[in-house]
Amino acid sequence: YFDQTNDINKCFINSVNFTFPPLLEYFISLGANINEKDKNGNTALHNVVAWNYDEMAEVLISHGANINEKINMEKPHFILQLKIIVKKLLNFLFHMVRISMKK
């Protein structure tokens, strides 16, 4: 699609649907606007956080995505990012319980 349209920002926004972080990094390296909004007014960071794609959220944040950007629900990204942190913490605790049960 990119080779047909040369619309790097639209391709960047839609690349989150592929859940492949190197694709995000590719479009970022070509100069995509990391805070570009889709037709619904959401950024790539909003979309990956909403779908719990934590690895992709980390890529976007590490490349300077605005975590305070308002979304349609008028909540900043950092509130939605808490979902990822809580999920990771629960996974860690579950893993620690499993390890201790094996002993």
Steps between C-alpha positions, in 0.01 A plus 500: 500500500782740587660450159168598338404800712826632651285610795745413775285629786192305397710187457661559838165532678370185331819303564398449863238253375778260399638479858854493361725752680770505228239631258430793734873566528532490121241773448647704786843476335346634178371805685142411590331734748489286815206702635295485179129443561278259312155579362355449850740747660715236670877471485691177445584497871133518594419209271778270622419573866130435441587161348761420768789483253751584770812435292380737232407761762856481631636558148278805450582650840872440452481692171330799660126440468309759700359314801293803600316529168125509556293234331132479416416403858693807622738280702874547463700201379679460831173390662451237234865402537421400858305207356822364355694551823232323705486214252879456515495509879229234516692281255814540710318412823336199337840384375652538848217297654553223246872492577443487875245218459760287319736513800 
